[in-house]
């Protein structure tokens, strides 16, 4: 990137991120501008991949991906509009990024010579690559067995390809980041600056876009979607950096992001309440764990008092959510999340009270378990990429557009689930279940430890909630890779 005199690297990231993300958010509907930006960014990526280093290329890739508008349903209220960006261009579609990831993976593999590549199972990123290969082989078997019509119906077969590609994208980013961290010392600092710069930049961009009126208002006049890159969803996680950096600015950025997203959703308000709730709880816990060692007790007490006020605000919102729910989409989602904890003796009544959106996600989890009970041959291997289930049990119909695609609804074979944990379970079977359990324990461990590793918390939440959804959030996988590396190398 072009350097501006006297600006720090983080300030440079902030400047370029705010500039590019605001432009893409305002002009994403103009296909000529969107394509031009995507082509320029693609040229930069391949130039770096061929003539520069792998670490520099992955930094640019993470940066560019975090600036895009990718979901037309959130931004425009319809799935029928094609949005172009660096990972979605005419003719090449997404395949140029697939080629780039494979190229960077090959360059990152441990080797002495190009013609003699040596694999080592001790290296964590290699294990994930092998896991992907195993899941792909299972997908081929599932295809030939024509499980739930995946071979008979092209629309279902296509999900195998899409799912395999999306997961390769995640595994590739994790592996490339992890490997380069182990061989390049300066890459660690560059990643931290990039992560923080993008999260801060997304908050500044959101404020600017709100002031410019770049929002989509629903018919009820109350619910508003903020049209901005989805990475802003994770900006409240800046709270987690306060203990590590001892800078109140992280708290301010985090609180601004929370307040904005209470008013304006980026498109995933139900999950956002869960994510932000976990982040807030971890933050408060970290504050209390670190007060005895704080150099300035008064400062720490002030932060605790401030967070206490925010906690009171959240409590008020929690009880106000149900009454406000009929008018405001974000508050309605808060009320449905609250109902998860209001158990009843009748499971069907409890499920029905959750509402269609949250209830469908719960039903997905239950029906994956039933699918394995009915077909135990898939229990240990999973069904591979594009794995499908049938709707055996539940109180809600899955036959509505925003839940599943037409081909899934017509054939009664469902894939592309709404929760990352469920996706991992259907793709990897028992292994996927253990992945889910392991990352839950990773999250708990990172929360209760006095040492600071916010990266593993963000990455784990992304994996459990989204897995292979939303490419503009792929930087969360890089954060997870960085957090795992810090734990493995005992650098924290």
N, C-alpha and C positions, 0 to 999 in steps of 0.2 A: 504494500500500500504506500501511497505518496506520503512522505513525512512532512509534517508542519512544524516549524521551529518552535521550540520550547514546550511542546505538548508531550506528555508522557504517553507510553504505549497504551495504557488504559483509556486515556482521553482520546487518542486516535481511534480506538475501537468504538468508543462512544459516538464520536463525530460521524464516522463512516456508517455505523449501524443506524443511527437516527436518520441520517440523510437517505440511505437506500431504503430502509423499511418504510419511511413516510412516503417516499415516491412510489414504491410498489403498492402500498395500501391505497393511495389515491388514484392510481392509474392502472390497476390490475385488470380492469374491464376493457381497456384499450389493448387489443391483442398485438398491435404493432409495437407499442412501447414495451409490453410484457415480453414479447418474443425477443426484441432487441436487447433488453436487459439480460434475459436468459442466455442468449447467444454469446454476449460479451463475457458473462461469468463462466460459461462453458469453455470459451477460449482460454481464459486465465487458468482454469483448472487443468486443462490438458497441457498448456505451456509449462506449468509448474511440475506436472507429473513427468513430463519428458525431459525438461531441461533443469529443473530444480530438484529439491529434496522431497521425500515422502511426507515428512512432518509438516513442511510448509504447505503442501497440497492439501493435507487433511485439515489444516487450520482454515484455509480458504473455503473448503467444502462445508465445514461446520458453520462458518460465518454466513455464506451465501444461503444455505438451507434454512437458516434461522430468520431470514428476511422475507420469506415468500408468503403469499396468500394461497393456500392450497385447497381449501374446502369451500366449494360454491354454495353448499347448503347453509353454512354458517354466514357467509358473506352476503349471499343474494337470496337465500330462502328457497333455492331450487337446485336439484342435482343435474339439470339439463344443460348447464352452461359450462363450457370447457375453459379452465383457467390455465394459462401458460406461465411457466417459470423455469428455473434452471434444471429441474428434474422432470419437466414435462414440456417438451418442445414438439413442433410439427415434424412429421416424418420419423425422426429418431425416437420420439416418445420418451421412454425412460431408459432405453438400452445403452445410451452413451454413459449414463451414470453406472450402470451395471458393469460395463467394460472398464470404467475408471476404477471401480472398487476392486475388481479382479486384478487389474494392473498393479494397484497399490498393495494388494494382498501378496502377490507374487514377489514384489520388491521387499516386502516386510518379512518374508519367510526366513527362518534361520538357515544360513547356508555358507559354505566355504567358497564354492564356485557356482555359477549359474547352471552348470550342467550336472551338479551333484548336490541336490537339495537334501538336507538332513532334517527329519522331523524329530521332535522330542516331546513325548507326552508329559514331561515335567512342566512344559511351558503352557500356561493356562489358556492362552489364545489359540494354541494348536488344538487343545481339547475341544474347544467350542467349534472350531472348523470341522473336526471329525464328527462331532455331534450333528452338525448340519448335514454332512454327507450321509450319515446313518438315517436321519429323518427323511432325506430325499429318497433313499433306497426303499424305505417303508412306504413312501408315497407311491412309488412305482408298483409295489405289490398290491397296495390298496386299490390302485387304478385297475389293474388286471383282474382283481376280484370283483370289480364293479360294485364296491360297497356304496349303498345308498345312491346308486345310479351315477357315480362320478365318471364312469367311462361312457355310459350311454348318452349322457347329456353334455354337450360341449360347454355350455355355460357353467356347469359344475367342474368340468375338467380344467377350465380356465383358472379356477381358484387355486388349484395345485400350483400352477405356474406363478401366479401373482403372490401367493403365500410364500413359496420358495424364494422368490426374488426379494420380497420384503424382509424375510428372515436373514437371507444372505447379506443384505444391506446392513442389518444390525450387527450380525456376527463380524462382518468385515470391518465396520467402524470400531467395534470393541477390540478386535485383534490388531488392527493397524495402530491404534492409539497405545495399546498395552505394549506392543513390541517396541515402538519408538521411544516410549518412556524408559525402557530398560537399556537403551543404547545412547540416548541423547539427553544430557543433563539439562540443557537450556529449554528443552521442550516442556518440562514441568511448569516452569514459570510462564511460558507462553500460553499454555493451556489455561492456567489459573486466570491470567489477565483476560483471555478471550471469554471464558465462562462468565466472569463477573461483569465484564464490559457489555456483553450481550444482554444479561439480565437487567442491568441498570439502564442500558440503552432502550430496551423494550418498554420500560416504565416511562422514560422520557418521551418516547415515540407515542405511547398511549395517551399521555397528557396532551401532546400536540394534536393528535388525531381527534380527541374529544373536543378540543377547542375549535378545530376546523369542521366539526360536525360530521365526521366520517363514521356515522352509525346507521344501523338499519332498525327502524322502529316497527314493531309489530302492530297489528290492527287494533289491539286493545289500548294502544297509546302509552302503555306503561313499560312494557318489556323492550329493552334495547340491546342490540348486538353491536359491540365495538368491532369494526372491521380493521383488524391488525394481525400481524403474524402471531400464530398460536403459541409461540415460545413465551409470550407475555403471561400465559397461564401459570408459569413457574416463577414469576418475579417475586411472589411472597416469600419464596425460599431464601431471599436475601437476608431475612431475619436470622437465618442459621449461621451467617458469616460474622455476626457481631462479636461473639465470644472469641473467635479466631483472630479477627483483625482489630478488635477494640475500637471500632469507629461507629459512632451513633448514626452516621449517614446510611449504613446498611439497614438500620431499623426504620429510618425515615422512608427509604425507598420501598421497603417491604410493606409498611403501613399504607403508603400511597397506592401501591399495587392492589392491596386488599380492598381498600375503600372504593377504588375505581371498579373493581370486578364485582363488588356488591351491587353497584348501580348498573354496570354494563357487562354483560356476559360475552366471552369470546366464543361461546358455543357449547361448552361442556360444564354447565353450572352445577349439576348434581355431583359429579366426580370432583369438581373444584372445591366444593364444601368439604368433602372428605380429605382431599389433599391438604388444603389450607388448615383444616382442623388438626391434622397430624403434625404439620409443620409448626403450628402455634404451640401445641403441647410440648413438642420436642424443644422448642426455643425456650419456653418457660422452665422446663426441666434443666436445660443446660445452664440457664442463668443461676438457678439455685445451686447446682452442682459446683459452679465456679466462683460463687461469691467469697468463700473463705480464702481463695488464693488471689482475689482481685486486689490490685494495688490501690485502687480508689474505691473504697466501700460506698462512699456517697454516690458516685457515678452509677455503681451497680444497683444501689437502692433506688435511684431515680428511674433507671430502666425498668426495674421490677414494678415500681409504682405505675409507670406509664403502661406497661403490659397489663397490669391489673385493671386499669381503666378500659383498655381494649377488651379485656376478658368480660367486663361488665357489659360493654357494648355488644359483644357476641352473645351474651346471655339474653339480653333484651331482644336481639334479632332472632334468637332461637325460638323464643316464645311468641314473638310477633309474626314469625314466618307463616304460621298457619292462617292467620287472619288476612295477611297481605298476599297470600298465595294465589288468590283468584285473579289478581291484577298484575302482579310482577313475576316474571318467569324465574328470576334468580331466587326470589324468596319462596316461590312455590317449590323449587327444587330443595331448598333448605328444609321445608316442612316434610318433604318425602324422605329425606335423609334421616331426619329426626325419628320418623316412624319405624325405621329399621330396628330401633332399640325398644319399641313398644310392643313387646311380645304378647301373644294371646294363646289360649289353650288350643285353638283351632288354627292349624298352619295355613289353611286356605284363606281364612279371614285375615290373618296377619299379612299374607302375601297380597291379597286384594287391596288392603289399606295402603300398601306401598305405592300404588299407582302403576300404570302400564309401563313406564320407562324403567324404573328401578325394579319392578316386579319381573319384567322380562329378563333382566340381567340375573336375578336370583334363579329364575327358571332355567336359564342356560346352564348354570352350574349344576343344578339338580339333574337336568336331563343328560348331561355328560356322564354323570355317575350311572344313571339308568342305562345309557348306551353301552357302557362297559359291562354292566351286569348282564345285559342281553347278548353281548358279543365279547365274551372274556378273552377270546383269541387276540384281541387288540390291546388288552390291559397293559402288558409289559412294554410293548413297542409303541403304543399310540397308533394313530392313523396317518401320521406324517403330515406334510403340508397340504392344506386344503381339506383336512379331515372334516367329516360331516356327522351330524346327529339327526335324529328325528325328534319331534315334539311329542313326548310320551305323556307328560304330566304338566299341569299348570292351570291357572284360572284365566289367563289372558290368551287372546288369539295373537299369533305371530304374523298374521296376514295383514300387515300394514307397511306402507312404503318406507318409512323412516327406520324400520327395524331390520328388514332383510330385503334383498333384491327380488325382482319378479321371478327370476329363474329358480331361486331357492323356495319361494312361496308356492309356486306352481307344482314343484316336484316334492315338496315336503322334506327336503334335505337342506339342512342349515349349516352354514360355515360363517367365517368372518364374525366372530363373537365380539361382544361389546366390552368385555373385561379381559385384560391381558392374562390373568391367572387361568381363566377358562381356556383361552387359546393355547397356552402352554400345555395344559392337561390333555387336550384333544390331539395336539401335534406329537407329544412325546410320551403319553401314557404315564406309567408310574414314575418315570424319570421327570416328566413335567410336574407331577405332584410334588416330588421331592425338591424340585427347583423352587416351587412356590413356597414350600415350608422353609427351605433354606434362606430365601431372600426375606421372608418375614422375620426370621431370627436375626438376619443381618441388620434389618431395620431396627429391631428392638435393641440389639447390641450397640449399634451406632448411636442410638438415642440415649442409652443409660451410661455410656462410657464418658468419662471426663475429657478424654482426648477428642479433638475436633476433626470430623470427617464428613462435612455436609454433602460432599459429592456422592457418597454411597447412599445417603438418605434420598436424595433427589432421584438418582438412578434406579434405586429399588422401587420407589413409588411409581416411576414410569413403567418399569417392567411389570409390576403387579397389576397396574390399572390399564395400561395401553399396549404393551409389548410391541407389536409391529405397526401400530396405528400412527398416523400423523408424522410425515417425514420432517416437517419443520421442527419437530421436537427431538430429532435424532441426536442433538447435542447432549441430551440426557444420558444416552448410551456412552458417549465419550466421558461424561462425568462419572458414570458408574465404573468404567474402565480405569479412570484415574484413581477413584476411591479404592477399588480392588487392588490396584498396584501399590498404593500407599500402605494398605494393610499387609500385603504380601512382603513388601520390602521393609516393613516396620519403620517407616519414616515419620510416623505420627505417634 
